[in-house]
Amino acid sequence: MQDVITAELVNWQKENKTQRLWSKDPTLWPNSDANHWMGWLAIAAENNEITSIDMLAKEIKSLGVTNIVVLGMGGSSLCPAMLAETFGKIGDYPRLHILDSTDPLQILHLEKSIDLKKSIFIVSSKSGSTLEPNIYKEYFYSRLQTVFNKKEVGDRFIAITDPGTKLEAIAKNENFKAIFYGVPSIGGRYSALSNFGMVPAGLMGINVKHFLQHAENMKQSCSANSVNDNPGVVLGVTLGVAAKLGKDKVTLIASPGIHALGAWLEQLLAESTGKNGKGVIPVDQEPLADPSVYSEDRVFVYIRLESEPDISQDKAVAALEQTGFFVVRLNIVDKMHLGAELFRWEIATAVLGSIIGIDPYNQPDVEESKILTLQMTAQYEKTGKLIEPTAFFSEDGIKLFTDEKNQQEIAKRLIGAPSISAYLKAHLSRIEKNDYANLSAFIEMTAEHTALLQESRVLIRDNKKIATCLGFGPRFLHSTGQAYKGGPNTGVFLQITGDFSEDLQVPNYKYTFGLVITAQAQADLTVLLKRSRRVLRIHVGKEVTNGLKKLRELIKNG
């Protein structure tokens, strides 16, 4: 591996590719208009909103605000979510919450955890037209009208959006407390160091100037004339070479104190590289295990927090190295140095895209799922009906769905009489060497649900010796969903849905949040099937937690 990596670094040096990247040369990527999407290269130094953010943070504290809620998806929510989980509550600043799910119980439980009278809501959407942030805003705007005078409600909202969007017009019309603007030349997943990440950061009490200074320091390092001294280029070349040699499952291992970085990296890597049948598959939060359960298609990236290392992780990573696995080590001094790490990975992802031959700035398959969802919700507005598929098998309240082609292929592998267990086992038997398994759960993201699904993915990993991924919908649709639909056809998918014990009406629309997440799951399934993916939906009914326990046992016994 080292010889190939060295040769590629020599090639980058010889052809001045680092300088071409910094000059925004679109010929580094195929069929790309990258020069229109590379404003992120300068954002750390050019961010001139620091004073405004600081002033707003002081004002909000003086009002007695205890909670700030980001209403966003994908690039608008993943960096704030990482910061909220990494830094927690800071002093007397408000606690930062994230809403990036249309599951009605997720929304209800968030609302119950905050005091509406002491909360500020950030509506965050680059395009200003993304479905989820808009209906979140409608819901909480309506709820705040029950505790404030109508004229006061707008003062409880902040907008982050690009200039000229519908959201900007709404924010002005409804007298939002503040509007912060995105940079049109920065795509959502590269926007962490822009207002989309830094406004929530500053309002929760992070020293934005200090955070961005670390990013600026990394920027200078990534401008190095010698590629060997360039931390972003070296990382990108390393991952790119590994992917071309078949090591395309980028397994992220992060110290516990910064584990939330993985979810942000998932989007950056998957949405940037997973298209045209190419790309890397990021593997986040997969529990570490004995080297014997891993296959050779892995590259492990160990992001170690030097101020809070985990000894058990150190030992596990050392065991991987000693066994001969390819391990990349990245050391972070402390949590504030995440500013530098975000920029390093943005450079690395651009380089990785160049090496494997894809445009890292578009996301065609994500857009298709969004369009399908909008079509279904619009149809419901007109007709009051949502066309749903018919299960091909049901048992004890659990239903199975897929298309005719998948159903026939699963049936060929069926052993014994048809049953949920037999069908699930037959579906998972389609996993081959160097595939990955994905569990996509369109349910509430709770600690218990996560733990149960984690147990299920580990059972699959240990049995099949393959990489596994776990995502909650609709969150992953704006993230890893691009790679699952547009990347290499090496995934075997298990989509998990359930019924709702409670539902919420979306104000000013006929549909509910439950209908929206149902449409999103159906759109996801439709596009996966259109891409000839091996996919099976298992609907666990109303008792979702019990259904997940049954699923775990079915996988265990299968």
Secondary structure, 3 states (H helix, E strand, C coil): CHHHHHHHHHHHHHCCHHHHHHCCCHHHCCCCCHHHCEHHHCHHHHCCCHHHHHHHHHHHHHCCCCEEEEECCHHHCHHHHHHHHHHCCCCCCCEEEEECCCCHHHHHHHHHHCCHHHEEEEEECCCCCCHHHHHHHHHHHHHHCCCCCHHHHHHHEEEEECCCCHHHHHHHHCCCCEEEECCCCECHHHCCCCHHHHHHHHHCCCCHHHHHHHHHHHHHHCCCCCHHHCHHHHHHHHHHHHHHCCCCEEEEEECHHHCCHHHHHHHHHHHHHCECCECCEEECCCCCCCHHHCCCCEEEEEEEECCCCCHHHHHHHHHHHHHCCCEEEEEECCHHHHHHHHHHHHHHHHHHHHHHCCCCCCCHHHHHHHHHHHHHHHHHHHHCCCCCCCCCEEECCEEEECCHHHHHHHHHCCCCCCCHHHHHHHHHCCCCCCCEEEEEEECCCCHHHHHHHHHHHHHHHHHHCCEEEEEECCHHHHCCHHHHHHCCCCEEEEEEECCCCCCCECCCCCCEHHHHHHHHHHHHHHHHHHCCCEEEEEECCCCHHHHHHHHHHHHHHC
